[in-house]
Amino acid sequence: SVRGKTGASPKRGLAQYFVINWDLYAMLLLPIVYIVIFKYVPMAGVQMAFRDYSVFKGIAGSAWIGMGNFERLFQSTAFLSVLRNNIIFACMDILLVFPSPIILALLINEIKNKRGKRIVQTITYLPHFISWAVAGGLFYMVVSVSSGPVNAIIRELGGEAVNFMGSSHTYRWMIVLSSIWKEVGWGSIVYLAAIAGIDEQLYEAAKVDGAGRLQCLLHITLPGIASVISIMLILRVGSILDLNFDQTFAMLNDAVLSVGETIEYYIYRVGMSSVNNYSLGTAVGIFKSLIGLMMVVLSNFVAKRISEEGGIW
């Protein structure tokens, strides 16, 4: 190898290494070009948040207004309402949606029949491959007031039909339930892989000592995947304001706009749909990104304080 040669200068050795392995570095070229063009170049548009942007004048020709858009943002009661909705959705997501794949993975791991395990995995994975446009329509059909099977059961039991998707009291719970139904199977893959990496000898030793399934679960399985859970939680907290736009777009309606509108949908509505205020929409996006960065750093710090293996860096 190049590293094994003696008498060659470090620069010459490094150049020879690149020449020998040129095909490996050529494979990196396309991803690098993609990242530069679609991730870094568009960052120049961030300055729209600090300008009174006009499509006709362009970014450079639009007047610089500094923090004016951010001042308007935090003085807007509509944005504060949207921010409150996002915080409520984020708390429900962390408390209800995030643990669901973990619980499912633990339950699947307890299925000893391999065929039954594969069937359960397949059934729970399938909804992930359905687009939210279709999934939202299916969910509307299931909970429909007039023809949905859920309200049909309620009527048979002597109750009154409930407008689940049109009531401010139930809409948020429908969003949580639909998120769990669609993504719980796909999210469990990471935890199943982590469980598969636990040494089987630990379970055998525990059974010899008289431990049951629950004790093995609490003292072997959960500690064995604790670091993975910690990392996934940090990533989830970092995207705490990045609620699924496709889901909101497919399931939101005017009757529940006050309790269901999220920041992603607000950016679309203000920046691109009805108002066409690109500067304000960009300011909202920057605010959301900064909050996400702060939450990642904070959650990583907390995880590192709890466990040395719990953080990302």
N, C-alpha and C positions, 0 to 999 in steps of 0.2 A: 504494500500500500504506500501511498504518498507519505503518510505519517511515519512510516518505518524507515524512510530514506534518511541517510545521514549526510551532512555536509550541505544540504539544501537550505537556503534562507527561508524564514517563515513566509515572506511574501511570495516567493517562488513556489513554495509548497502549497500555499493556499490557492494560487492561480491554477496550478496543476490539478488540485482537488476539484475546482469548479469546471475545468475542462473535462476531466474524467466523468464527472457526474452531471454534465450539462443537461441530460434528458430529465433528471429529477427536478432540477430548477426550472426547466421549461414547463413542467407541469404546474408550477406555481404561478406562471405568468398570467394565465387567464383569470384565476381568482383575484390576483392582485389588481389587475386592470379593472375587474368588476367592482372591487371595493373602492378603488380610487374614483371611478366614474360615478357610481351610484351612492356612495357613502360620504366621501370627502368633498367632492366638487359641489354637491347641493348644499353643503354647510355654509357656502357664501351667501345663501338666501336668508340666513339667520338675521342678517342686518335689517331685514324688512320689519322686524319687531321694533326697531328703533327709528323707523322712518314712517312718514305719512305716504305709504306706498300707493302709486298709481300705475296701472297697467300701461298707460300711454306714455308715461315718463320713464318707466323702467326703474330698477333699483337705484342706480347711480344718480338719476335725475330727480328722484323723489326727495322731498324735504326731510331733513334730519330733525327728529323731535325728542330724541333721548329716551327717557323713561316714561314718556307721555302715555304710550299704550298700556304699560303696566299699571299706571295710576288709574286709567279708565277701567282696567280689568278689575282691580280690587275695590273700585267704587260701584261696580255693577252688581246689583242684587241678583240678577240672573246667574252670573258666574258663581257667586257665593252659594247659591242654591245648588248649582251643578257640582261644586266642590264638596258640599255636604253629602249629596247623593253618592259621589265617588267614594267618600270615606266610609259611608254606611255599607256600600257594596264591597269595599275592600275588607272591612271587618268580617262580613258574612263569608267572603271568599276564604279568608285565612282560617276562620273557625269551623266552617262547614265543608267547603269544596276541597281545600288542601288536604285535610286528613282522609278524605274518602278513598283515594287511590292506595293509601297506606293500609287502611282497613281491608280493602278488597284484596290487596296482595297477600296480607296475612291470612285471610280466609282461603284464598286459592292455594296457598302453600300447605294448608291443612288437608286439602283433598288428596287422598292417597291414590285414587284411581287415575291413572295417567290419561285415559280417554276422556273421563269426566272433566279433568282439569283443562284439557285442550278445548272441549266444548264450551266450558264457562269462559275461558279466555277469548275465544272467537266471538261469542255472543256479546261480551262487554267491549271488545275492540271495535266492532262494526260501526257503531254510531259515529266514531271519530271521522270516518271517511265520508260522511254525509255533510254536505255544505250547510251552513247556517240558514241559507235561503229555504232549503228543503226541510231542515230540522225545525225551523221556526213555524213553517206551515203545518207540519205534523203535530207540533205541540199545540198550536191553535185548534186543530181538529179534535185532539184528545180532550181538551178542557173547554170546548165550545159550549155556550149556554144552551143552544137549541138542539144540537145533535151529538155532542161529545159524550163518550162513555162514562166519564167521571161524573158529570152532572146527571146522567141517566141513573147511575147508582144512587146518587144523593136523593133523587126524586123517589126511587123505589123504597128508600129507607124512610120516606116521609118528610124529607127536608126540602128546602127551596134551592133552586139553581143559583150558582154563584158565578159571577162574571170574573173569573180569575185573572184574565189578561187586561181587564178594563177597570179594576179596582185598585186604588192606591194602597190598600191594606194587604193585598195578595200578590201584586205584580212582582215585587222584589223576590218573594219566595219562589215564584215561577222561574225567575231568572236563575236562581241558585239551583233549583231542581233540574232545569234543563242543562245547566253547565255540568252537573254531576252525571246526569244520564249520558251526555255526549262524550265526556272526556275522562271519566273515571277509569275505564278499561285501558285506554292508551297511557294514562299517567301511571298506572300500576306496573308498567313494563320495567321502569327503572328500579323500583323496589323489589320486584321479583328477581331481577338480575343481582341485586345486592344480597338478597336472601340466599340465592344459589351459591354465592361466594363464601358463605359461612361454613366453617369446617364441620363436617358431619360427626367427627369424633367428639365434639362438644356435646351434641345431642345424645350420642351413645353413652358417654360418661354420665350425663345427667340422668338418663333412664336407669342406669345401673344403681345410681344413688337414690332411686325412687321418685324422681321428678315426673310430674304429669305434663300434659300438653300445655296447660296454662302456665305452669312454672317455666317450661322451656321457652314459651313465647315471651314471658316477661323478663327472664334473666339471660336468654341467649339471643333470640331473634331480634328483639327490639334494640338491645345494646349493639348488636352486630350491624344494624343498618342506621344507627343513630347519626353517624357522620354524613351519610347520604341524605337523610331527612334534614339535617342542619343546612347542608349546601342547597338543597332544593327550596328550603324555606327562605334562605337569603335571596335566591334568585326570584322567588315569588314576591317577597317584600319589595325588591327593587323595581318590580313592574306593578306595584300596588295601584297605580293610577292608570295602567294600561289595560282597562277592561275591553273585552272583545268588541270591536266596532261592528263586525258582521252580525254578531248576536243582537246587539242593540238595534241596529238598522232593521233587522228582520222582525223583531218582536216589539219594538216600541211603537206606541200609538199616542194620539193627541190626548186621550183621556188620562193617561198616566205620565205625561211629559214632565210634570213638576217633580215626580218622585223617581222617574226612570232615566232622565237624560244624564249622560255621562260626559266627561271632558272630551273624549274622542268624538262623540257625536256633536258636542258643542263646537269643536273646531270645524267640523264638517259644515254645520249649519251656519255658523257666523263667517267662517273664512271662505267657503266655497259654494254654499247653496243659496240662501235667501239674501244675505247682507253683502256678500263679496268683500268683506273687510279682511284682506289678506294679512295686514299688519297685526291686527288684533288676534287673528288665528295663530300666527307665528309666535306671538307673545305667550299665548296659552300653551303652545307646544314647548317652548323653552322652560316655562314654569314647571310643566309636568316632568320634563327631563331632569331638571335640577332637584325636584323632590325625589324622583327615583334614585338619583345618584346619592343623595343624602341618606336615604333609607337603606341602600346597599351597604354604605360605609358603616352606618350605625348598627345594622343587623350583623354584619361581619365582626364588628368590635365586640358585640355582646356574645356572639357564638365563640369567639376566641377566648373570652374571659371564662366562659363555662367549660369549654373543652379545647385542648390544643389542636385536635383534629377537626374541629367544627367549622373553621373559617375557610374562605376561598383563598386568601393570600395572607 
